[in-house]
Amino acid sequence: MDEQARFEMFAFWRTSATYRVRVALNLKGLKADERFVNMEAGEHHSENFLKINPMGAIPALIDRQAGSTSPPITQSLAILEFLDETHPASPILPAGIYGRARVRSLASMLVADTHPLITPRVVTYLTDEAGMDAGAIRAWRVNWFTKGLLAFEQRLATEAETGTFCHGEQITMADICLASIKIVLPIFKIDVVGTPIINRIFAACEQHDAFINAAPSRQFGAPV
Ligand SMILES: N[C@@H](CCC(=O)N[C@@H](CS)C(=O)NCC(=O)O)C(=O)O
């Protein structure tokens, strides 16, 4: 029988936020036993899951070190920081304080200012309460993905720290968050044009096993 992994993660195959954590775990050579939360069946709204995350959002990570179990850690960026603090090898933040601030800022542009606008809970509200039809929902998604990615591209194009990856030659949280947005665009059949640096960086990430193995299509529950 396989040894129990140190981490337990509440996950669903196609979620962008879970992908971020999977990439970070892979980069650091860590494993998590995944607990499948079927979002299509609404399991993230179940009483049991709301005890894990009252926001009803995935992922949530539990650290079960020998002899103790952590409270659920939610919010992918908080989880990435937690993993980086507890497992500093293969860091996902740069060494300098200004670099760290830049990487956190880039990551937040996508995780805090872009992705939340296209989550199922927002789209459900827009459809059911605001009466938006499929065309209006598509325009909404295109708008927020485009605004977020073009602003991100502008920073990459104008800031000297940009390298092979978003911040120099090392994969950081900014690359993880960027890839987490790029991987969901095809699901929505959206193509944001005018982002050559983003495309180059994403192509570099896609060569890396940590990203390859985190691909939604490779996860339990993904359509064959
Ligand atoms: N800011 C959160 C976002 C979590 C989140 O919204 N996850 C999505 C899947 S990518 C979710 O569970 N959505 C449920 C819903 O919107 O109802 C994070 O980065 O962890």
The ligand as an SDF file (V2000), in Angstrom:
LIG
                    3D

 20 19  0  0  0  0  0  0  0  0999 V2000
   -9.0980   32.9700   -4.5970 N   0  0  0  0  0  0  0  0  0  0  0  0
   -9.3530   31.5570   -4.4630 C   0  0  0  0  0  0  0  0  0  0  0  0
  -10.3170   31.1480   -5.5450 C   0  0  0  0  0  0  0  0  0  0  0  0
  -10.8690   29.7890   -5.3160 C   0  0  0  0  0  0  0  0  0  0  0  0
  -11.9650   29.5040   -6.3250 C   0  0  0  0  0  0  0  0  0  0  0  0
  -12.7670   30.3770   -6.6620 O   0  0  0  0  0  0  0  0  0  0  0  0
  -11.9680   28.2910   -6.8400 N   0  0  0  0  0  0  0  0  0  0  0  0
  -12.9610   27.9520   -7.8180 C   0  0  0  0  0  0  0  0  0  0  0  0
  -12.4370   26.8980   -8.7340 C   0  0  0  0  0  0  0  0  0  0  0  0
  -11.0880   27.5280   -9.6800 S   0  0  0  0  0  0  0  0  0  0  0  0
  -14.1860   27.4540   -7.1060 C   0  0  0  0  0  0  0  0  0  0  0  0
  -14.1110   26.5860   -6.2700 O   0  0  0  0  0  0  0  0  0  0  0  0
  -15.3310   28.0320   -7.4540 N   0  0  0  0  0  0  0  0  0  0  0  0
  -16.5850   27.6470   -6.9060 C   0  0  0  0  0  0  0  0  0  0  0  0
  -17.6430   28.6440   -7.2960 C   0  0  0  0  0  0  0  0  0  0  0  0
  -17.3120   29.6630   -7.8710 O   0  0  0  0  0  0  0  0  0  0  0  0
  -18.7930   28.3660   -6.9700 O   0  0  0  0  0  0  0  0  0  0  0  0
   -8.0520   30.7740   -4.5930 C   0  0  0  0  0  0  0  0  0  0  0  0
   -7.1430   31.2630   -5.2660 O   0  0  0  0  0  0  0  0  0  0  0  0
   -7.9410   29.6840   -4.0180 O   0  0  0  0  0  0  0  0  0  0  0  0
  1  2  1  0
  2  3  1  0
  2 18  1  0
  3  4  1  0
  4  5  1  0
  5  6  2  0
  5  7  1  0
  7  8  1  0
  8  9  1  0
  8 11  1  0
  9 10  1  0
 11 12  2  0
 11 13  1  0
 13 14  1  0
 14 15  1  0
 15 16  2  0
 15 17  1  0
 18 19  2  0
 18 20  1  0
M  END
$$$$
